[in-house]
Amino acid sequence: MTKYHAIPTVVDGIRFASKAEARRYQELRLMQRAEKIGGLTLQPRFKFPMGFAYVGDFQYLQDGRVVVEDVKGFVTPVFRIKAACFRHFYPKIELRIVK
C-alpha cells in the first residue's frame, strides 16, 4: 500500500498507482475503441516555468479538445497548487479530476 492507501494494480502489463486509476484506464480504452476519444496516452508531463512539473494520469482527444485526467481519491493541497498552475499555463487543455 502507498501513503494514501491506494493499492497498485497491473492491467495489460502496466502498473497503475491505484485500482481506481486502473479501472479508469480500462474505461478510456473502451472509449477509444468506440472512437469516442482518440490518442490516449499515459502519464503526460507538463513543465512549469517555476522549475517543477505536473504529471497527469491520462491524456486524450475528445471532440477536438485535448483533455488531461487525474484520478484522485482525494485532492491534496499540493495537487490544488499544481492544478491551478496547470490551468494558468495550459488554458487550452481541459483538466478533469476523476474520483
C-alpha positions, 0 to 999 in steps of 0.5 A: 500500500502507498501513503494514501492507501491506494493499492497498485494494480497491473492491467495489460502489463502496466502498473497503475498507482491505484485500482481506481486509476486502473479501472479508469484506464480500462474505461478510456480504452473502451472509449477509444475503441468506440472512437469516442476519444482518440490518442490516449496516452499515459502519464503526460508531463507538463513543465512549469516555468517555476522549475517543477512539473505536473504529471497527469494520469491520462491524456486524450482527444475528445471532440477536438479538445485535448483533455488531461485526467487525474484520478484522485481519491482525494485532492491534496493541497499540493495537487490544488497548487499544481492544478491551478498552475496547470490551468494558468499555463495550459488554458487550452487543455481541459483538466478533469479530476476523476474520483 
